[in-house]
Amino acid sequence: MSVMRFTPSVESKPIREIAYETLKHAIITGQIPAGARIVETEYADKLHISRTPLREALRKLERDGLVEYVLRRGVVVRAFTIADVEEIYTIRNALEMLTLPAIIDNATPEDIRSLRDKLHRMDAFINQNDIEGVSPLARSFHDELTAISGLNRILRVIQGQDEYIRRFSAMSIAKETRRKVAHEEHYKLLEYLEQRDLASFERLMRKHIERSKETCLMALSEANYQPTRA
């Protein structure tokens, strides 16, 4: 891994937490690939920290299932499995469903306009089959929609899953048929939100996020991910 940014936190987080977050981000985004060894001396030097906070960060990453201790190899980055991704989506989707009544109650005309603006910006990318342009806007649409709920405790847990989701959601959007249908569903969700139609909003959102999960899992399977946990 040639580039790793270890930035002191303005909130004065402990060094072990900053190391954990830095390594977690690098693993999830693929900067540190599956199967790579994390040698304590090497990474302590890269991060300009001592080995003690690095070990604490590695123990936390092990609890997250992102690394494992392998005999005679040391700490190794685990590959994401189908089971991992399915579990991550299941948690994220269940939490998102909990926010829907509050979204309906709290949405303002300004929120509606902002969400509609995002969809209009996505139109051009959809028409050009520009996946790299669509993907961040699609995630931003869902992030902004969920944030309207104001349920901060649930939102913090959702945010804990978001790095994983961002890595895999592009696989779902990359499917051309799903991409167009999902965009149409975004417009319909906005329509139900504007009408304060909670029943229709919940019904379509459940279908929307489950389809996204299924499409992603299909794409992962086609990419030859392992079907069981490592």
mmCIF file of the C-alpha atoms, coordinates in Angstrom:
data_MODEL
# 
_entry.id   MODEL 
# 
loop_
_atom_site.group_PDB 
_atom_site.id 
_atom_site.type_symbol 
_atom_site.label_atom_id 
_atom_site.label_alt_id 
_atom_site.label_comp_id 
_atom_site.label_asym_id 
_atom_site.label_entity_id 
_atom_site.label_seq_id 
_atom_site.pdbx_PDB_ins_code 
_atom_site.Cartn_x 
_atom_site.Cartn_y 
_atom_site.Cartn_z 
_atom_site.occupancy 
_atom_site.B_iso_or_equiv 
_atom_site.pdbx_formal_charge 
_atom_site.auth_seq_id 
_atom_site.auth_comp_id 
_atom_site.auth_asym_id 
_atom_site.auth_atom_id 
_atom_site.pdbx_PDB_model_num 
ATOM 1   C CA . MET A 1 1   ? 0.000   0.000   0.000   1.00 0.00 ? 1   MET A CA 1 
ATOM 2   C CA . SER A 1 2   ? 1.761   3.120   -1.169  1.00 0.00 ? 2   SER A CA 1 
ATOM 3   C CA . VAL A 1 3   ? -0.615  5.776   0.147   1.00 0.00 ? 3   VAL A CA 1 
ATOM 4   C CA . MET A 1 4   ? -1.995  5.870   3.673   1.00 0.00 ? 4   MET A CA 1 
ATOM 5   C CA . ARG A 1 5   ? -3.126  9.029   5.379   1.00 0.00 ? 5   ARG A CA 1 
ATOM 6   C CA . PHE A 1 6   ? -2.955  9.115   9.157   1.00 0.00 ? 6   PHE A CA 1 
ATOM 7   C CA . THR A 1 7   ? -4.467  12.459  10.132  1.00 0.00 ? 7   THR A CA 1 
ATOM 8   C CA . PRO A 1 8   ? -4.547  13.651  13.739  1.00 0.00 ? 8   PRO A CA 1 
ATOM 9   C CA . SER A 1 9   ? -8.159  14.161  14.776  1.00 0.00 ? 9   SER A CA 1 
ATOM 10  C CA . VAL A 1 10  ? -9.401  17.612  15.624  1.00 0.00 ? 10  VAL A CA 1 
ATOM 11  C CA . GLU A 1 11  ? -11.537 15.851  18.237  1.00 0.00 ? 11  GLU A CA 1 
ATOM 12  C CA . SER A 1 12  ? -8.349  14.472  19.885  1.00 0.00 ? 12  SER A CA 1 
ATOM 13  C CA . LYS A 1 13  ? -9.316  10.828  19.493  1.00 0.00 ? 13  LYS A CA 1 
ATOM 14  C CA . PRO A 1 14  ? -6.910  8.278   20.980  1.00 0.00 ? 14  PRO A CA 1 
ATOM 15  C CA . ILE A 1 15  ? -4.166  7.215   18.585  1.00 0.00 ? 15  ILE A CA 1 
ATOM 16  C CA . ARG A 1 16  ? -5.444  3.614   18.615  1.00 0.00 ? 16  ARG A CA 1 
ATOM 17  C CA . GLU A 1 17  ? -8.852  4.842   17.362  1.00 0.00 ? 17  GLU A CA 1 
ATOM 18  C CA . ILE A 1 18  ? -7.321  6.900   14.563  1.00 0.00 ? 18  ILE A CA 1 
ATOM 19  C CA . ALA A 1 19  ? -5.150  3.921   13.580  1.00 0.00 ? 19  ALA A CA 1 
ATOM 20  C CA . TYR A 1 20  ? -8.215  1.671   13.629  1.00 0.00 ? 20  TYR A CA 1 
ATOM 21  C CA . GLU A 1 21  ? -10.259 4.024   11.443  1.00 0.00 ? 21  GLU A CA 1 
ATOM 22  C CA . THR A 1 22  ? -7.352  4.537   9.022   1.00 0.00 ? 22  THR A CA 1 
ATOM 23  C CA . LEU A 1 23  ? -6.747  0.803   8.594   1.00 0.00 ? 23  LEU A CA 1 
ATOM 24  C CA . LYS A 1 24  ? -10.467 -0.005  8.439   1.00 0.00 ? 24  LYS A CA 1 
ATOM 25  C CA . HIS A 1 25  ? -10.976 2.498   5.620   1.00 0.00 ? 25  HIS A CA 1 
ATOM 26  C CA . ALA A 1 26  ? -7.935  1.169   3.735   1.00 0.00 ? 26  ALA A CA 1 
ATOM 27  C CA . ILE A 1 27  ? -9.193  -2.429  4.023   1.00 0.00 ? 27  ILE A CA 1 
ATOM 28  C CA . ILE A 1 28  ? -12.801 -1.703  3.056   1.00 0.00 ? 28  ILE A CA 1 
ATOM 29  C CA . THR A 1 29  ? -11.804 0.387   0.046   1.00 0.00 ? 29  THR A CA 1 
ATOM 30  C CA . GLY A 1 30  ? -9.279  -2.216  -1.086  1.00 0.00 ? 30  GLY A CA 1 
ATOM 31  C CA . GLN A 1 31  ? -6.157  -0.124  -0.517  1.00 0.00 ? 31  GLN A CA 1 
ATOM 32  C CA . ILE A 1 32  ? -4.987  -3.034  1.615   1.00 0.00 ? 32  ILE A CA 1 
ATOM 33  C CA . PRO A 1 33  ? -6.185  -6.045  -0.405  1.00 0.00 ? 33  PRO A CA 1 
ATOM 34  C CA . ALA A 1 34  ? -7.571  -9.329  0.887   1.00 0.00 ? 34  ALA A CA 1 
ATOM 35  C CA . GLY A 1 35  ? -4.787  -11.735 1.801   1.00 0.00 ? 35  GLY A CA 1 
ATOM 36  C CA . ALA A 1 36  ? -2.255  -8.982  2.527   1.00 0.00 ? 36  ALA A CA 1 
ATOM 37  C CA . ARG A 1 37  ? -0.195  -9.316  5.701   1.00 0.00 ? 37  ARG A CA 1 
ATOM 38  C CA . ILE A 1 38  ? -0.165  -6.450  8.164   1.00 0.00 ? 38  ILE A CA 1 
ATOM 39  C CA . VAL A 1 39  ? 3.318   -6.559  9.642   1.00 0.00 ? 39  VAL A CA 1 
ATOM 40  C CA . GLU A 1 40  ? 3.392   -4.593  12.895  1.00 0.00 ? 40  GLU A CA 1 
ATOM 41  C CA . THR A 1 41  ? 6.803   -3.012  12.401  1.00 0.00 ? 41  THR A CA 1 
ATOM 42  C CA . GLU A 1 42  ? 6.012   -1.995  8.826   1.00 0.00 ? 42  GLU A CA 1 
ATOM 43  C CA . TYR A 1 43  ? 2.622   -0.452  9.565   1.00 0.00 ? 43  TYR A CA 1 
ATOM 44  C CA . ALA A 1 44  ? 3.717   1.207   12.790  1.00 0.00 ? 44  ALA A CA 1 
ATOM 45  C CA . ASP A 1 45  ? 6.372   2.921   10.683  1.00 0.00 ? 45  ASP A CA 1 
ATOM 46  C CA . LYS A 1 46  ? 3.904   3.861   7.921   1.00 0.00 ? 46  LYS A CA 1 
ATOM 47  C CA . LEU A 1 47  ? 1.482   5.343   10.422  1.00 0.00 ? 47  LEU A CA 1 
ATOM 48  C CA . HIS A 1 48  ? 4.242   6.951   12.531  1.00 0.00 ? 48  HIS A CA 1 
ATOM 49  C CA . ILE A 1 49  ? 2.945   5.363   15.723  1.00 0.00 ? 49  ILE A CA 1 
ATOM 50  C CA . SER A 1 50  ? 4.227   2.830   18.247  1.00 0.00 ? 50  SER A CA 1 
ATOM 51  C CA . ARG A 1 51  ? 3.302   -0.842  18.037  1.00 0.00 ? 51  ARG A CA 1 
ATOM 52  C CA . THR A 1 52  ? 1.074   -0.744  21.147  1.00 0.00 ? 52  THR A CA 1 
ATOM 53  C CA . PRO A 1 53  ? -1.788  1.368   19.673  1.00 0.00 ? 53  PRO A CA 1 
ATOM 54  C CA . LEU A 1 54  ? -1.366  -0.521  16.388  1.00 0.00 ? 54  LEU A CA 1 
ATOM 55  C CA . ARG A 1 55  ? -1.913  -3.856  18.188  1.00 0.00 ? 55  ARG A CA 1 
ATOM 56  C CA . GLU A 1 56  ? -5.027  -2.442  19.864  1.00 0.00 ? 56  GLU A CA 1 
ATOM 57  C CA . ALA A 1 57  ? -6.334  -1.300  16.463  1.00 0.00 ? 57  ALA A CA 1 
ATOM 58  C CA . LEU A 1 58  ? -5.639  -4.739  14.987  1.00 0.00 ? 58  LEU A CA 1 
ATOM 59  C CA . ARG A 1 59  ? -7.530  -6.457  17.804  1.00 0.00 ? 59  ARG A CA 1 
ATOM 60  C CA . LYS A 1 60  ? -10.544 -4.250  17.068  1.00 0.00 ? 60  LYS A CA 1 
ATOM 61  C CA . LEU A 1 61  ? -10.274 -5.022  13.348  1.00 0.00 ? 61  LEU A CA 1 
ATOM 62  C CA . GLU A 1 62  ? -10.201 -8.711  14.213  1.00 0.00 ? 62  GLU A CA 1 
ATOM 63  C CA . ARG A 1 63  ? -13.449 -8.317  16.189  1.00 0.00 ? 63  ARG A CA 1 
ATOM 64  C CA . ASP A 1 64  ? -14.929 -6.620  13.112  1.00 0.00 ? 64  ASP A CA 1 
ATOM 65  C CA . GLY A 1 65  ? -13.954 -9.648  11.020  1.00 0.00 ? 65  GLY A CA 1 
ATOM 66  C CA . LEU A 1 66  ? -11.697 -7.567  8.775   1.00 0.00 ? 66  LEU A CA 1 
ATOM 67  C CA . VAL A 1 67  ? -8.435  -9.280  9.738   1.00 0.00 ? 67  VAL A CA 1 
ATOM 68  C CA . GLU A 1 68  ? -7.502  -12.640 11.221  1.00 0.00 ? 68  GLU A CA 1 
ATOM 69  C CA . TYR A 1 69  ? -4.437  -14.123 12.905  1.00 0.00 ? 69  TYR A CA 1 
ATOM 70  C CA . VAL A 1 70  ? -3.016  -16.935 10.775  1.00 0.00 ? 70  VAL A CA 1 
ATOM 71  C CA . LEU A 1 71  ? -0.412  -19.369 12.084  1.00 0.00 ? 71  LEU A CA 1 
ATOM 72  C CA . ARG A 1 72  ? 3.096   -18.564 10.796  1.00 0.00 ? 72  ARG A CA 1 
ATOM 73  C CA . ARG A 1 73  ? 1.749   -15.615 8.774   1.00 0.00 ? 73  ARG A CA 1 
ATOM 74  C CA . GLY A 1 74  ? 0.553   -13.217 11.448  1.00 0.00 ? 74  GLY A CA 1 
ATOM 75  C CA . VAL A 1 75  ? -2.235  -10.710 10.817  1.00 0.00 ? 75  VAL A CA 1 
ATOM 76  C CA . VAL A 1 76  ? -3.882  -11.147 7.410   1.00 0.00 ? 76  VAL A CA 1 
ATOM 77  C CA . VAL A 1 77  ? -6.693  -9.167  5.772   1.00 0.00 ? 77  VAL A CA 1 
ATOM 78  C CA . ARG A 1 78  ? -9.798  -11.323 5.304   1.00 0.00 ? 78  ARG A CA 1 
ATOM 79  C CA . ALA A 1 79  ? -11.673 -11.486 2.028   1.00 0.00 ? 79  ALA A CA 1 
ATOM 80  C CA . PHE A 1 80  ? -15.287 -10.344 2.040   1.00 0.00 ? 80  PHE A CA 1 
ATOM 81  C CA . THR A 1 81  ? -17.600 -13.308 1.561   1.00 0.00 ? 81  THR A CA 1 
ATOM 82  C CA . ILE A 1 82  ? -21.148 -13.551 0.251   1.00 0.00 ? 82  ILE A CA 1 
ATOM 83  C CA . ALA A 1 83  ? -22.268 -14.169 3.829   1.00 0.00 ? 83  ALA A CA 1 
ATOM 84  C CA . ASP A 1 84  ? -20.460 -11.033 5.041   1.00 0.00 ? 84  ASP A CA 1 
ATOM 85  C CA . VAL A 1 85  ? -22.050 -8.812  2.420   1.00 0.00 ? 85  VAL A CA 1 
ATOM 86  C CA . GLU A 1 86  ? -25.522 -10.295 2.931   1.00 0.00 ? 86  GLU A CA 1 
ATOM 87  C CA . GLU A 1 87  ? -25.274 -9.667  6.674   1.00 0.00 ? 87  GLU A CA 1 
ATOM 88  C CA . ILE A 1 88  ? -24.078 -6.087  6.178   1.00 0.00 ? 88  ILE A CA 1 
ATOM 89  C CA . TYR A 1 89  ? -26.959 -5.319  3.809   1.00 0.00 ? 89  TYR A CA 1 
ATOM 90  C CA . THR A 1 90  ? -29.502 -7.017  6.086   1.00 0.00 ? 90  THR A CA 1 
ATOM 91  C CA . ILE A 1 91  ? -28.419 -4.869  9.058   1.00 0.00 ? 91  ILE A CA 1 
ATOM 92  C CA . ARG A 1 92  ? -28.323 -1.673  7.004   1.00 0.00 ? 92  ARG A CA 1 
ATOM 93  C CA . ASN A 1 93  ? -31.701 -2.299  5.358   1.00 0.00 ? 93  ASN A CA 1 
ATOM 94  C CA . ALA A 1 94  ? -33.462 -3.148  8.634   1.00 0.00 ? 94  ALA A CA 1 
ATOM 95  C CA . LEU A 1 95  ? -32.187 0.064   10.209  1.00 0.00 ? 95  LEU A CA 1 
ATOM 96  C CA . GLU A 1 96  ? -33.183 2.125   7.182   1.00 0.00 ? 96  GLU A CA 1 
ATOM 97  C CA . MET A 1 97  ? -36.750 0.790   7.395   1.00 0.00 ? 97  MET A CA 1 
ATOM 98  C CA . LEU A 1 98  ? -36.963 2.003   11.021  1.00 0.00 ? 98  LEU A CA 1 
ATOM 99  C CA . THR A 1 99  ? -36.380 5.597   9.898   1.00 0.00 ? 99  THR A CA 1 
ATOM 100 C CA . LEU A 1 100 ? -39.252 5.795   7.398   1.00 0.00 ? 100 LEU A CA 1 
ATOM 101 C CA . PRO A 1 101 ? -42.113 7.013   9.656   1.00 0.00 ? 101 PRO A CA 1 
ATOM 102 C CA . ALA A 1 102 ? -39.914 9.823   10.981  1.00 0.00 ? 102 ALA A CA 1 
ATOM 103 C CA . ILE A 1 103 ? -38.888 10.767  7.427   1.00 0.00 ? 103 ILE A CA 1 
ATOM 104 C CA . ILE A 1 104 ? -42.548 11.102  6.463   1.00 0.00 ? 104 ILE A CA 1 
ATOM 105 C CA . ASP A 1 105 ? -43.223 13.235  9.568   1.00 0.00 ? 105 ASP A CA 1 
ATOM 106 C CA . ASN A 1 106 ? -40.171 15.483  9.267   1.00 0.00 ? 106 ASN A CA 1 
ATOM 107 C CA . ALA A 1 107 ? -39.712 16.123  5.525   1.00 0.00 ? 107 ALA A CA 1 
ATOM 108 C CA . THR A 1 108 ? -39.982 19.787  4.566   1.00 0.00 ? 108 THR A CA 1 
ATOM 109 C CA . PRO A 1 109 ? -40.628 21.331  1.133   1.00 0.00 ? 109 PRO A CA 1 
ATOM 110 C CA . GLU A 1 110 ? -36.914 22.233  1.086   1.00 0.00 ? 110 GLU A CA 1 
ATOM 111 C CA . ASP A 1 111 ? -36.002 18.575  1.668   1.00 0.00 ? 111 ASP A CA 1 
ATOM 112 C CA . ILE A 1 112 ? -38.249 17.537  -1.215  1.00 0.00 ? 112 ILE A CA 1 
ATOM 113 C CA . ARG A 1 113 ? -36.675 20.115  -3.523  1.00 0.00 ? 113 ARG A CA 1 
ATOM 114 C CA . SER A 1 114 ? -33.147 19.057  -2.579  1.00 0.00 ? 114 SER A CA 1 
ATOM 115 C CA . LEU A 1 115 ? -33.895 15.370  -3.172  1.00 0.00 ? 115 LEU A CA 1 
ATOM 116 C CA . ARG A 1 116 ? -35.579 16.133  -6.494  1.00 0.00 ? 116 ARG A CA 1 
ATOM 117 C CA . ASP A 1 117 ? -32.538 18.165  -7.547  1.00 0.00 ? 117 ASP A CA 1 
ATOM 118 C CA . LYS A 1 118 ? -30.324 15.139  -6.908  1.00 0.00 ? 118 LYS A CA 1 
ATOM 119 C CA . LEU A 1 119 ? -32.569 12.974  -9.057  1.00 0.00 ? 119 LEU A CA 1 
ATOM 120 C CA . HIS A 1 120 ? -32.497 15.519  -11.878 1.00 0.00 ? 120 HIS A CA 1 
ATOM 121 C CA . ARG A 1 121 ? -28.690 15.529  -11.719 1.00 0.00 ? 121 ARG A CA 1 
ATOM 122 C CA . MET A 1 122 ? -28.750 11.729  -11.905 1.00 0.00 ? 122 MET A CA 1 
ATOM 123 C CA . ASP A 1 123 ? -30.912 11.822  -15.052 1.00 0.00 ? 123 ASP A CA 1 
ATOM 124 C CA . ALA A 1 124 ? -28.007 12.899  -17.241 1.00 0.00 ? 124 ALA A CA 1 
ATOM 125 C CA . PHE A 1 125 ? -25.675 10.223  -15.862 1.00 0.00 ? 125 PHE A CA 1 
ATOM 126 C CA . ILE A 1 126 ? -28.354 7.558   -16.327 1.00 0.00 ? 126 ILE A CA 1 
ATOM 127 C CA . ASN A 1 127 ? -28.888 8.618   -19.943 1.00 0.00 ? 127 ASN A CA 1 
ATOM 128 C CA . GLN A 1 128 ? -25.124 8.456   -20.566 1.00 0.00 ? 128 GLN A CA 1 
ATOM 129 C CA . ASN A 1 129 ? -24.735 5.103   -18.750 1.00 0.00 ? 129 ASN A CA 1 
ATOM 130 C CA . ASP A 1 130 ? -22.168 6.837   -16.550 1.00 0.00 ? 130 ASP A CA 1 
ATOM 131 C CA . ILE A 1 131 ? -21.933 4.460   -13.561 1.00 0.00 ? 131 ILE A CA 1 
ATOM 132 C CA . GLU A 1 132 ? -19.210 6.465   -11.811 1.00 0.00 ? 132 GLU A CA 1 
ATOM 133 C CA . GLY A 1 133 ? -21.441 9.528   -11.918 1.00 0.00 ? 133 GLY A CA 1 
ATOM 134 C CA . VAL A 1 134 ? -24.610 7.742   -10.799 1.00 0.00 ? 134 VAL A CA 1 
ATOM 135 C CA . SER A 1 135 ? -23.221 5.729   -7.889  1.00 0.00 ? 135 SER A CA 1 
ATOM 136 C CA . PRO A 1 136 ? -22.238 8.546   -5.490  1.00 0.00 ? 136 PRO A CA 1 
ATOM 137 C CA . LEU A 1 137 ? -25.434 10.481  -6.230  1.00 0.00 ? 137 LEU A CA 1 
ATOM 138 C CA . ALA A 1 138 ? -27.588 7.410   -5.587  1.00 0.00 ? 138 ALA A CA 1 
ATOM 139 C CA . ARG A 1 139 ? -25.920 6.857   -2.229  1.00 0.00 ? 139 ARG A CA 1 
ATOM 140 C CA . SER A 1 140 ? -26.150 10.574  -1.449  1.00 0.00 ? 140 SER A CA 1 
ATOM 141 C CA . PHE A 1 141 ? -29.891 10.476  -2.218  1.00 0.00 ? 141 PHE A CA 1 
ATOM 142 C CA . HIS A 1 142 ? -30.404 7.665   0.297   1.00 0.00 ? 142 HIS A CA 1 
ATOM 143 C CA . ASP A 1 143 ? -28.139 9.333   2.886   1.00 0.00 ? 143 ASP A CA 1 
ATOM 144 C CA . GLU A 1 144 ? -30.034 12.610  2.646   1.00 0.00 ? 144 GLU A CA 1 
ATOM 145 C CA . LEU A 1 145 ? -33.385 10.835  2.742   1.00 0.00 ? 145 LEU A CA 1 
ATOM 146 C CA . THR A 1 146 ? -32.458 8.857   5.860   1.00 0.00 ? 146 THR A CA 1 
ATOM 147 C CA . ALA A 1 147 ? -31.002 11.921  7.595   1.00 0.00 ? 147 ALA A CA 1 
ATOM 148 C CA . ILE A 1 148 ? -34.392 13.646  7.426   1.00 0.00 ? 148 ILE A CA 1 
ATOM 149 C CA . SER A 1 149 ? -35.561 11.230  10.125  1.00 0.00 ? 149 SER A CA 1 
ATOM 150 C CA . GLY A 1 150 ? -33.435 12.972  12.758  1.00 0.00 ? 150 GLY A CA 1 
ATOM 151 C CA . LEU A 1 151 ? -33.082 9.638   14.589  1.00 0.00 ? 151 LEU A CA 1 
ATOM 152 C CA . ASN A 1 152 ? -29.473 10.261  15.505  1.00 0.00 ? 152 ASN A CA 1 
ATOM 153 C CA . ARG A 1 153 ? -28.777 7.031   17.398  1.00 0.00 ? 153 ARG A CA 1 
ATOM 154 C CA . ILE A 1 154 ? -30.035 4.913   14.500  1.00 0.00 ? 154 ILE A CA 1 
ATOM 155 C CA . LEU A 1 155 ? -28.229 7.153   12.019  1.00 0.00 ? 155 LEU A CA 1 
ATOM 156 C CA . ARG A 1 156 ? -24.918 6.634   13.827  1.00 0.00 ? 156 ARG A CA 1 
ATOM 157 C CA . VAL A 1 157 ? -25.293 2.860   13.597  1.00 0.00 ? 157 VAL A CA 1 
ATOM 158 C CA . ILE A 1 158 ? -26.241 3.143   9.912   1.00 0.00 ? 158 ILE A CA 1 
ATOM 159 C CA . GLN A 1 159 ? -23.155 5.271   9.286   1.00 0.00 ? 159 GLN A CA 1 
ATOM 160 C CA . GLY A 1 160 ? -21.055 2.494   10.812  1.00 0.00 ? 160 GLY A CA 1 
ATOM 161 C CA . GLN A 1 161 ? -22.150 0.233   7.954   1.00 0.00 ? 161 GLN A CA 1 
ATOM 162 C CA . ASP A 1 162 ? -21.910 2.839   5.208   1.00 0.00 ? 162 ASP A CA 1 
ATOM 163 C CA . GLU A 1 163 ? -18.259 2.329   4.257   1.00 0.00 ? 163 GLU A CA 1 
ATOM 164 C CA . TYR A 1 164 ? -19.071 -1.296  3.480   1.00 0.00 ? 164 TYR A CA 1 
ATOM 165 C CA . ILE A 1 165 ? -22.227 -0.388  1.578   1.00 0.00 ? 165 ILE A CA 1 
ATOM 166 C CA . ARG A 1 166 ? -20.455 2.214   -0.544  1.00 0.00 ? 166 ARG A CA 1 
ATOM 167 C CA . ARG A 1 167 ? -17.940 -0.382  -1.698  1.00 0.00 ? 167 ARG A CA 1 
ATOM 168 C CA . PHE A 1 168 ? -20.593 -2.869  -2.802  1.00 0.00 ? 168 PHE A CA 1 
ATOM 169 C CA . SER A 1 169 ? -23.547 -0.701  -3.882  1.00 0.00 ? 169 SER A CA 1 
ATOM 170 C CA . ALA A 1 170 ? -21.779 0.256   -7.122  1.00 0.00 ? 170 ALA A CA 1 
ATOM 171 C CA . MET A 1 171 ? -22.012 -3.402  -8.151  1.00 0.00 ? 171 MET A CA 1 
ATOM 172 C CA . SER A 1 172 ? -25.789 -3.180  -7.992  1.00 0.00 ? 172 SER A CA 1 
ATOM 173 C CA . ILE A 1 173 ? -25.912 0.126   -9.860  1.00 0.00 ? 173 ILE A CA 1 
ATOM 174 C CA . ALA A 1 174 ? -23.613 -1.297  -12.538 1.00 0.00 ? 174 ALA A CA 1 
ATOM 175 C CA . LYS A 1 175 ? -26.384 -3.682  -13.623 1.00 0.00 ? 175 LYS A CA 1 
ATOM 176 C CA . GLU A 1 176 ? -28.051 -1.737  -16.428 1.00 0.00 ? 176 GLU A CA 1 
ATOM 177 C CA . THR A 1 177 ? -31.582 -3.079  -15.911 1.00 0.00 ? 177 THR A CA 1 
ATOM 178 C CA . ARG A 1 178 ? -31.415 -2.489  -12.157 1.00 0.00 ? 178 ARG A CA 1 
ATOM 179 C CA . ARG A 1 179 ? -29.924 0.976   -12.639 1.00 0.00 ? 179 ARG A CA 1 
ATOM 180 C CA . LYS A 1 180 ? -32.896 2.243   -14.660 1.00 0.00 ? 180 LYS A CA 1 
ATOM 181 C CA . VAL A 1 181 ? -35.516 0.591   -12.460 1.00 0.00 ? 181 VAL A CA 1 
ATOM 182 C CA . ALA A 1 182 ? -33.848 1.888   -9.283  1.00 0.00 ? 182 ALA A CA 1 
ATOM 183 C CA . HIS A 1 183 ? -33.853 5.436   -10.644 1.00 0.00 ? 183 HIS A CA 1 
ATOM 184 C CA . GLU A 1 184 ? -37.558 5.199   -11.447 1.00 0.00 ? 184 GLU A CA 1 
ATOM 185 C CA . GLU A 1 185 ? -38.143 3.909   -7.913  1.00 0.00 ? 185 GLU A CA 1 
ATOM 186 C CA . HIS A 1 186 ? -36.278 6.911   -6.478  1.00 0.00 ? 186 HIS A CA 1 
ATOM 187 C CA . TYR A 1 187 ? -38.743 9.232   -8.207  1.00 0.00 ? 187 TYR A CA 1 
ATOM 188 C CA . LYS A 1 188 ? -41.675 7.159   -6.934  1.00 0.00 ? 188 LYS A CA 1 
ATOM 189 C CA . LEU A 1 189 ? -40.311 7.208   -3.375  1.00 0.00 ? 189 LEU A CA 1 
ATOM 190 C CA . LEU A 1 190 ? -40.079 10.982  -3.571  1.00 0.00 ? 190 LEU A CA 1 
ATOM 191 C CA . GLU A 1 191 ? -43.665 11.141  -4.818  1.00 0.00 ? 191 GLU A CA 1 
ATOM 192 C CA . TYR A 1 192 ? -44.895 9.056   -1.861  1.00 0.00 ? 192 TYR A CA 1 
ATOM 193 C CA . LEU A 1 193 ? -42.866 11.213  0.520   1.00 0.00 ? 193 LEU A CA 1 
ATOM 194 C CA . GLU A 1 194 ? -44.417 14.377  -0.850  1.00 0.00 ? 194 GLU A CA 1 
ATOM 195 C CA . GLN A 1 195 ? -47.886 12.808  -0.491  1.00 0.00 ? 195 GLN A CA 1 
ATOM 196 C CA . ARG A 1 196 ? -47.093 11.640  3.090   1.00 0.00 ? 196 ARG A CA 1 
ATOM 197 C CA . ASP A 1 197 ? -48.164 8.148   2.005   1.00 0.00 ? 197 ASP A CA 1 
ATOM 198 C CA . LEU A 1 198 ? -46.328 6.059   4.602   1.00 0.00 ? 198 LEU A CA 1 
ATOM 199 C CA . ALA A 1 199 ? -47.775 2.681   3.591   1.00 0.00 ? 199 ALA A CA 1 
ATOM 200 C CA . SER A 1 200 ? -46.733 3.044   -0.053  1.00 0.00 ? 200 SER A CA 1 
ATOM 201 C CA . PHE A 1 201 ? -43.409 4.598   0.961   1.00 0.00 ? 201 PHE A CA 1 
ATOM 202 C CA . GLU A 1 202 ? -42.576 1.651   3.238   1.00 0.00 ? 202 GLU A CA 1 
ATOM 203 C CA . ARG A 1 203 ? -43.738 -0.942  0.724   1.00 0.00 ? 203 ARG A CA 1 
ATOM 204 C CA . LEU A 1 204 ? -41.657 0.453   -2.128  1.00 0.00 ? 204 LEU A CA 1 
ATOM 205 C CA . MET A 1 205 ? -38.594 1.145   0.047   1.00 0.00 ? 205 MET A CA 1 
ATOM 206 C CA . ARG A 1 206 ? -38.568 -2.443  1.327   1.00 0.00 ? 206 ARG A CA 1 
ATOM 207 C CA . LYS A 1 207 ? -38.720 -3.733  -2.243  1.00 0.00 ? 207 LYS A CA 1 
ATOM 208 C CA . HIS A 1 208 ? -36.135 -1.176  -3.426  1.00 0.00 ? 208 HIS A CA 1 
ATOM 209 C CA . ILE A 1 209 ? -33.440 -1.942  -0.861  1.00 0.00 ? 209 ILE A CA 1 
ATOM 210 C CA . GLU A 1 210 ? -33.996 -5.715  -0.996  1.00 0.00 ? 210 GLU A CA 1 
ATOM 211 C CA . ARG A 1 211 ? -33.639 -5.676  -4.784  1.00 0.00 ? 211 ARG A CA 1 
ATOM 212 C CA . SER A 1 212 ? -30.436 -3.684  -4.418  1.00 0.00 ? 212 SER A CA 1 
ATOM 213 C CA . LYS A 1 213 ? -29.073 -6.294  -1.989  1.00 0.00 ? 213 LYS A CA 1 
ATOM 214 C CA . GLU A 1 214 ? -30.059 -9.197  -4.247  1.00 0.00 ? 214 GLU A CA 1 
ATOM 215 C CA . THR A 1 215 ? -28.506 -7.572  -7.317  1.00 0.00 ? 215 THR A CA 1 
ATOM 216 C CA . CYS A 1 216 ? -25.284 -6.879  -5.428  1.00 0.00 ? 216 CYS A CA 1 
ATOM 217 C CA . LEU A 1 217 ? -25.087 -10.464 -4.148  1.00 0.00 ? 217 LEU A CA 1 
ATOM 218 C CA . MET A 1 218 ? -25.641 -11.739 -7.686  1.00 0.00 ? 218 MET A CA 1 
ATOM 219 C CA . ALA A 1 219 ? -22.827 -9.503  -8.954  1.00 0.00 ? 219 ALA A CA 1 
ATOM 220 C CA . LEU A 1 220 ? -20.541 -10.722 -6.168  1.00 0.00 ? 220 LEU A CA 1 
ATOM 221 C CA . SER A 1 221 ? -21.340 -14.319 -6.992  1.00 0.00 ? 221 SER A CA 1 
ATOM 222 C CA . GLU A 1 222 ? -20.520 -13.706 -10.646 1.00 0.00 ? 222 GLU A CA 1 
ATOM 223 C CA . ALA A 1 223 ? -17.222 -12.142 -9.511  1.00 0.00 ? 223 ALA A CA 1 
ATOM 224 C CA . ASN A 1 224 ? -16.343 -15.498 -7.898  1.00 0.00 ? 224 ASN A CA 1 
ATOM 225 C CA . TYR A 1 225 ? -16.545 -14.428 -4.262  1.00 0.00 ? 225 TYR A CA 1 
ATOM 226 C CA . GLN A 1 226 ? -16.416 -17.341 -1.832  1.00 0.00 ? 226 GLN A CA 1 
ATOM 227 C CA . PRO A 1 227 ? -19.894 -18.530 -0.782  1.00 0.00 ? 227 PRO A CA 1 
ATOM 228 C CA . THR A 1 228 ? -18.942 -19.198 2.859   1.00 0.00 ? 228 THR A CA 1 
ATOM 229 C CA . ARG A 1 229 ? -17.075 -17.347 5.559   1.00 0.00 ? 229 ARG A CA 1 
ATOM 230 C CA . ALA A 1 230 ? -13.288 -17.587 5.599   1.00 0.00 ? 230 ALA A CA 1 
# 
